[in-house]
Amino acid sequence: MSNQPRGASRLSAVLIALASLVAGGAIAAAAVNQVVTSSAPNDSSAVQTGPKELVEPSELINYGG
């Protein structure tokens, strides 16, 4: 064991735990902010530039064969 008194090692553990919580909370908040402010694809241009003919899903998705 180290030469630190028991109170000092407990304080170190508490400070590390608090720093981890603050850093984790900040990273989570940044991730939530990024998701909330992200833009979806422009649906109107997808309709204009998409396929001109309707295609049956069974033609594109070949289930089991």
Backbone as JSON Lines, residues from 0, in Angstrom:
{"i":0,"aa":"M","n":[0.84,-1.18,0.0],"ca":[0.0,0.0,0.0],"c":[0.88,1.24,0.0]}
{"i":1,"aa":"S","n":[0.35,2.35,-0.42],"ca":[1.13,3.58,-0.5],"c":[1.35,4.17,0.89]}
{"i":2,"aa":"N","n":[2.13,5.21,0.93],"ca":[2.46,5.86,2.2],"c":[1.44,6.92,2.59]}
{"i":3,"aa":"Q","n":[0.38,7.08,1.81],"ca":[-0.63,8.09,2.11],"c":[-1.52,7.62,3.27]}
{"i":4,"aa":"P","n":[-1.95,8.55,4.08],"ca":[-2.92,8.18,5.12],"c":[-4.24,7.77,4.48]}
{"i":5,"aa":"R","n":[-5.03,7.05,5.24],"ca":[-6.29,6.51,4.72],"c":[-7.21,7.63,4.22]}
{"i":6,"aa":"G","n":[-7.27,8.74,4.89],"ca":[-8.14,9.86,4.48],"c":[-7.72,10.44,3.14]}
{"i":7,"aa":"A","n":[-6.42,10.51,2.89],"ca":[-5.94,11.07,1.63],"c":[-6.28,10.16,0.46]}
{"i":8,"aa":"S","n":[-6.17,8.84,0.65],"ca":[-6.5,7.94,-0.45],"c":[-8.0,7.94,-0.71]}
{"i":9,"aa":"R","n":[-8.79,8.1,0.33],"ca":[-10.25,8.18,0.15],"c":[-10.6,9.46,-0.6]}
{"i":10,"aa":"L","n":[-9.94,10.56,-0.25],"ca":[-10.17,11.82,-0.94],"c":[-9.79,11.71,-2.42]}
{"i":11,"aa":"S","n":[-8.68,11.04,-2.69],"ca":[-8.26,10.83,-4.08],"c":[-9.31,10.05,-4.85]}
{"i":12,"aa":"A","n":[-9.85,9.01,-4.23],"ca":[-10.87,8.2,-4.89],"c":[-12.13,9.01,-5.17]}
{"i":13,"aa":"V","n":[-12.51,9.84,-4.22],"ca":[-13.7,10.68,-4.4],"c":[-13.46,11.69,-5.52]}
{"i":14,"aa":"L","n":[-12.28,12.31,-5.55],"ca":[-11.99,13.28,-6.61],"c":[-11.96,12.64,-7.99]}
{"i":15,"aa":"I","n":[-11.4,11.44,-8.08],"ca":[-11.38,10.73,-9.36],"c":[-12.8,10.37,-9.8]}
{"i":16,"aa":"A","n":[-13.63,9.93,-8.85],"ca":[-15.02,9.6,-9.17],"c":[-15.78,10.83,-9.65]}
{"i":17,"aa":"L","n":[-15.59,11.95,-8.96],"ca":[-16.27,13.19,-9.37],"c":[-15.8,13.66,-10.73]}
{"i":18,"aa":"A","n":[-14.5,13.59,-10.98],"ca":[-13.98,14.0,-12.28],"c":[-14.54,13.1,-13.39]}
{"i":19,"aa":"S","n":[-14.66,11.82,-13.11],"ca":[-15.22,10.89,-14.1],"c":[-16.68,11.21,-14.37]}
{"i":20,"aa":"L","n":[-17.44,11.5,-13.34],"ca":[-18.86,11.85,-13.53],"c":[-19.02,13.14,-14.34]}
{"i":21,"aa":"V","n":[-18.2,14.14,-14.02],"ca":[-18.29,15.41,-14.75],"c":[-17.91,15.2,-16.22]}
{"i":22,"aa":"A","n":[-16.82,14.48,-16.45],"ca":[-16.39,14.25,-17.83],"c":[-17.42,13.42,-18.6]}
{"i":23,"aa":"G","n":[-17.97,12.38,-17.97],"ca":[-18.99,11.56,-18.62],"c":[-20.24,12.35,-18.93]}
{"i":24,"aa":"G","n":[-20.65,13.19,-17.99],"ca":[-21.83,14.02,-18.21],"c":[-21.62,15.01,-19.34]}
{"i":25,"aa":"A","n":[-20.43,15.59,-19.41],"ca":[-20.15,16.54,-20.48],"c":[-20.13,15.85,-21.85]}
{"i":26,"aa":"I","n":[-19.55,14.67,-21.9],"ca":[-19.51,13.92,-23.16],"c":[-20.91,13.5,-23.57]}
{"i":27,"aa":"A","n":[-21.71,13.06,-22.62],"ca":[-23.1,12.67,-22.93],"c":[-23.9,13.87,-23.41]}
{"i":28,"aa":"A","n":[-23.72,15.02,-22.77],"ca":[-24.44,16.22,-23.19],"c":[-24.02,16.64,-24.6]}
{"i":29,"aa":"A","n":[-22.74,16.52,-24.91],"ca":[-22.28,16.86,-26.26],"c":[-22.87,15.9,-27.29]}
{"i":30,"aa":"A","n":[-22.98,14.63,-26.95],"ca":[-23.57,13.66,-27.87],"c":[-25.05,13.93,-28.11]}
{"i":31,"aa":"V","n":[-25.77,14.23,-27.05],"ca":[-27.2,14.55,-27.18],"c":[-27.37,15.81,-28.01]}
{"i":32,"aa":"N","n":[-26.56,16.81,-27.79],"ca":[-26.63,18.05,-28.56],"c":[-26.38,17.79,-30.04]}
{"i":33,"aa":"Q","n":[-25.41,16.93,-30.34],"ca":[-25.1,16.62,-31.74],"c":[-26.27,15.92,-32.42]}
{"i":34,"aa":"V","n":[-26.92,15.01,-31.71],"ca":[-28.07,14.3,-32.28],"c":[-29.24,15.26,-32.49]}
{"i":35,"aa":"V","n":[-29.49,16.11,-31.52],"ca":[-30.63,17.03,-31.61],"c":[-30.45,18.04,-32.73]}
{"i":36,"aa":"T","n":[-29.24,18.51,-32.94],"ca":[-29.02,19.56,-33.94],"c":[-28.69,19.0,-35.33]}
{"i":37,"aa":"S","n":[-28.59,17.69,-35.47],"ca":[-28.26,17.14,-36.78],"c":[-29.45,17.29,-37.73]}
{"i":38,"aa":"S","n":[-29.16,17.4,-38.99],"ca":[-30.19,17.59,-40.0],"c":[-30.5,16.27,-40.69]}
{"i":39,"aa":"A","n":[-31.75,16.08,-40.97],"ca":[-32.18,14.9,-41.72],"c":[-31.97,15.16,-43.2]}
{"i":40,"aa":"P","n":[-31.95,14.12,-44.01],"ca":[-31.85,14.34,-45.46],"c":[-33.03,15.18,-45.95]}
{"i":41,"aa":"N","n":[-32.82,15.9,-47.0],"ca":[-33.87,16.73,-47.58],"c":[-34.86,15.83,-48.31]}
{"i":42,"aa":"D","n":[-36.02,15.63,-47.71],"ca":[-37.0,14.72,-48.3],"c":[-37.53,15.21,-49.64]}
{"i":43,"aa":"S","n":[-37.65,16.51,-49.83],"ca":[-38.18,17.0,-51.1],"c":[-37.23,16.69,-52.25]}
{"i":44,"aa":"S","n":[-35.93,16.79,-52.04],"ca":[-35.0,16.46,-53.12],"c":[-34.94,14.95,-53.32]}
{"i":45,"aa":"A","n":[-35.14,14.18,-52.27],"ca":[-35.15,12.72,-52.43],"c":[-36.34,12.29,-53.29]}
{"i":46,"aa":"V","n":[-37.44,12.98,-53.14],"ca":[-38.62,12.65,-53.96],"c":[-38.36,13.03,-55.41]}
{"i":47,"aa":"Q","n":[-37.7,14.14,-55.64],"ca":[-37.46,14.6,-57.0],"c":[-36.38,13.79,-57.71]}
{"i":48,"aa":"T","n":[-35.38,13.35,-57.0],"ca":[-34.27,12.65,-57.64],"c":[-34.32,11.14,-57.45]}
{"i":49,"aa":"G","n":[-35.34,10.65,-56.78],"ca":[-35.44,9.21,-56.52],"c":[-35.91,8.44,-57.75]}
{"i":50,"aa":"P","n":[-36.2,7.15,-57.58],"ca":[-36.66,6.33,-58.69],"c":[-37.95,6.88,-59.3]}
{"i":51,"aa":"K","n":[-38.04,6.8,-60.6],"ca":[-39.23,7.32,-61.28],"c":[-40.35,6.28,-61.32]}
{"i":52,"aa":"E","n":[-39.97,5.01,-61.26],"ca":[-40.97,3.95,-61.27],"c":[-40.98,3.27,-59.91]}
{"i":53,"aa":"L","n":[-42.17,2.88,-59.49],"ca":[-42.26,2.14,-58.24],"c":[-41.73,0.72,-58.45]}
{"i":54,"aa":"V","n":[-40.98,0.25,-57.5],"ca":[-40.42,-1.09,-57.57],"c":[-40.98,-1.89,-56.41]}
{"i":55,"aa":"E","n":[-41.45,-3.09,-56.69],"ca":[-41.98,-3.94,-55.64],"c":[-40.85,-4.34,-54.69]}
{"i":56,"aa":"P","n":[-41.11,-4.35,-53.42],"ca":[-40.06,-4.74,-52.47],"c":[-39.53,-6.15,-52.73]}
{"i":57,"aa":"S","n":[-40.37,-7.05,-53.19],"ca":[-39.92,-8.43,-53.42],"c":[-38.88,-8.5,-54.55]}
{"i":58,"aa":"E","n":[-38.83,-7.48,-55.43],"ca":[-37.81,-7.46,-56.46],"c":[-36.45,-7.04,-55.91]}
{"i":59,"aa":"L","n":[-36.47,-6.21,-54.88],"ca":[-35.23,-5.73,-54.31],"c":[-34.73,-6.61,-53.16]}
{"i":60,"aa":"I","n":[-35.68,-7.14,-52.4],"ca":[-35.33,-7.95,-51.23],"c":[-35.67,-9.4,-51.55]}
{"i":61,"aa":"N","n":[-34.64,-10.18,-51.71],"ca":[-34.84,-11.57,-52.07],"c":[-34.81,-12.42,-50.81]}
{"i":62,"aa":"Y","n":[-35.97,-12.71,-50.26],"ca":[-36.05,-13.48,-49.03],"c":[-35.78,-14.94,-49.28]}
{"i":63,"aa":"G","n":[-34.7,-15.43,-48.77],"ca":[-34.41,-16.86,-48.77],"c":[-34.12,-17.46,-50.12]}
{"i":64,"aa":"G","n":[-33.83,-16.72,-51.13],"ca":[-33.5,-17.41,-52.36],"c":[-33.39,-16.5,-53.48]}
